[in-house]
Amino acid sequence: MASIANIIVQLMQIYWFICIIYIFMSWVPNARESQFGQTIGKLVEPFFAPFRQIIPPIGMIDISPIVALIALRFAMDGVRYLFSLFM
């Protein structure tokens, strides 16, 4: 059971880092329009979209990805906790 939990948490951590990379790509001009940026966007945008609907941008700053990453961290902690119950 612990190995399944570790695999799930590691996959979530990889996804978390992909989200961070996508956020930093917004600081580089035309980075999101590259093939790499579009591929990452296809992975990350479906996760960010519900948070963008709930949290509007403040001026030119979009804080919804930050909230999404916090939610992903809570989900990772939840997976760790749920699998610790079965040990």
ZITA-V761711 format. One record per residue. N is the residue number from 1. SS is DSSP state (a for helix, b for strand, c for the rest). D_FIRST is the distance of its C-alpha to the first C-alpha in Angstrom with 2 decimals. Layout:
n->N ss->SS d_first->D_FIRST
n->N ss->SS d_first->D_FIRST
This chain:
n->1 ss->c d_first->0.00
n->2 ss->a d_first->3.77
n->3 ss->a d_first->5.44
n->4 ss->a d_first->5.29
n->5 ss->a d_first->6.43
n->6 ss->a d_first->8.74
n->7 ss->a d_first->10.10
n->8 ss->a d_first->10.90
n->9 ss->a d_first->12.46
n->10 ss->a d_first->14.31
n->11 ss->a d_first->15.68
n->12 ss->a d_first->16.83
n->13 ss->a d_first->18.45
n->14 ss->a d_first->20.22
n->15 ss->a d_first->21.46
n->16 ss->a d_first->22.63
n->17 ss->a d_first->24.65
n->18 ss->a d_first->26.08
n->19 ss->a d_first->27.25
n->20 ss->a d_first->28.85
n->21 ss->a d_first->30.62
n->22 ss->a d_first->31.92
n->23 ss->a d_first->33.25
n->24 ss->a d_first->35.02
n->25 ss->a d_first->36.48
n->26 ss->c d_first->38.48
n->27 ss->c d_first->40.46
n->28 ss->c d_first->41.61
n->29 ss->c d_first->44.31
n->30 ss->c d_first->43.47
n->31 ss->c d_first->40.01
n->32 ss->c d_first->38.37
n->33 ss->c d_first->40.94
n->34 ss->c d_first->39.95
n->35 ss->a d_first->37.82
n->36 ss->a d_first->34.92
n->37 ss->a d_first->35.39
n->38 ss->a d_first->35.58
n->39 ss->a d_first->32.38
n->40 ss->a d_first->30.48
n->41 ss->a d_first->32.34
n->42 ss->a d_first->31.09
n->43 ss->a d_first->27.48
n->44 ss->a d_first->28.14
n->45 ss->a d_first->31.00
n->46 ss->a d_first->29.18
n->47 ss->a d_first->26.86
n->48 ss->a d_first->29.93
n->49 ss->a d_first->32.21
n->50 ss->a d_first->31.20
n->51 ss->a d_first->31.55
n->52 ss->a d_first->34.93
n->53 ss->a d_first->36.12
n->54 ss->a d_first->35.40
n->55 ss->c d_first->36.53
n->56 ss->c d_first->39.86
n->57 ss->c d_first->40.91
n->58 ss->b d_first->42.95
n->59 ss->c d_first->45.97
n->60 ss->c d_first->44.73
n->61 ss->b d_first->41.40
n->62 ss->c d_first->38.30
n->63 ss->c d_first->35.74
n->64 ss->a d_first->33.37
n->65 ss->a d_first->31.18
n->66 ss->a d_first->30.76
n->67 ss->a d_first->29.67
n->68 ss->a d_first->27.28
n->69 ss->a d_first->25.68
n->70 ss->a d_first->25.43
n->71 ss->a d_first->23.75
n->72 ss->a d_first->21.23
n->73 ss->a d_first->20.53
n->74 ss->a d_first->20.12
n->75 ss->a d_first->17.64
n->76 ss->a d_first->15.58
n->77 ss->a d_first->15.83
n->78 ss->a d_first->14.92
n->79 ss->a d_first->11.61
n->80 ss->a d_first->10.89
n->81 ss->a d_first->12.26
n->82 ss->a d_first->10.60
n->83 ss->a d_first->7.00
n->84 ss->a d_first->8.84
n->85 ss->a d_first->10.24
n->86 ss->c d_first->7.45
n->87 ss->c d_first->7.38
